[in-house]
Amino acid sequence: MPKLESVRTTAEAIGRITCIKTGEDIGLLYQWDNGETQAALFGSLLTGQEGTTSSKKRSKIPADIAQNQR
């Protein structure tokens, strides 16, 4: 197995991703403790659902981030 050079253990939300057409928040930008960044879009944008309220559009923290925050 290849050796991992940069292990991700914890992440922190460092910014919001905003739609330039609507001004609506569509995701979050996370920074890992190893310096890498990761964008995470809210749930309904990934599944294509429409007509939900903005509070329902927000998904949980991406699985790989949530696992490492425990």
N, C-alpha and C positions, 0 to 999 in steps of 0.2 A: 504494500500500500504506500502511496506517496505521503510524505511527511507534510503536514500543514504548516505553512510559514506564519500565517496570521490567524489566530483563533479569535472568534467573536464570542464574547461572554455576556456583555450588557450593551444596551442601546438606549439612547435618549432622544426624544423628539426635539429637533432643533429648528424646525420651520414648517410652515403650511404651504401646500401646493394649491394655487388658486387658478380657476379657469379664467383665461384672458377675455373670453366672450361674455360671461355672466357675472364674474367677480365672486362666484361661489367657491367655497373651500372644497377641493376634490381629493385631497390626500395630505399626507404628512411626510416630512423628510427626517430620517433618523440618522444619527451618527453613532457608530459602534466604538467601543473602547479602544479598538486598534486603529482608529482614524478613518475607516471606510464609511461611506454614506450609502443609504438605501432609501429609495422612494417607495411609499406604500399608498396606493389609491384606496378610497373608501369602497366598501362592498358592492353597492349597486352599479358602480361604474364598471366593475369587473364582470358582473353577471348580466348586464344589459337591462336591468329592471328599471322601469320608469314610474313616475307618479308616487313615489314614496316621499315621506317627509324628510327633511335634512337630517334629523336625528337618527332615522332608520338607515340613512345612507352610510353612516359611519360603521366600519367593520371593526372587529377587535384588532389588536396589534398583530401584525403578521406572525405566523406560527414560529418561524425561526427566531424572531425577536422575543416573543412571549416565553418560549422555552428557556431562553438564556437569562430571563429576568427573575426566574424562580430561585 
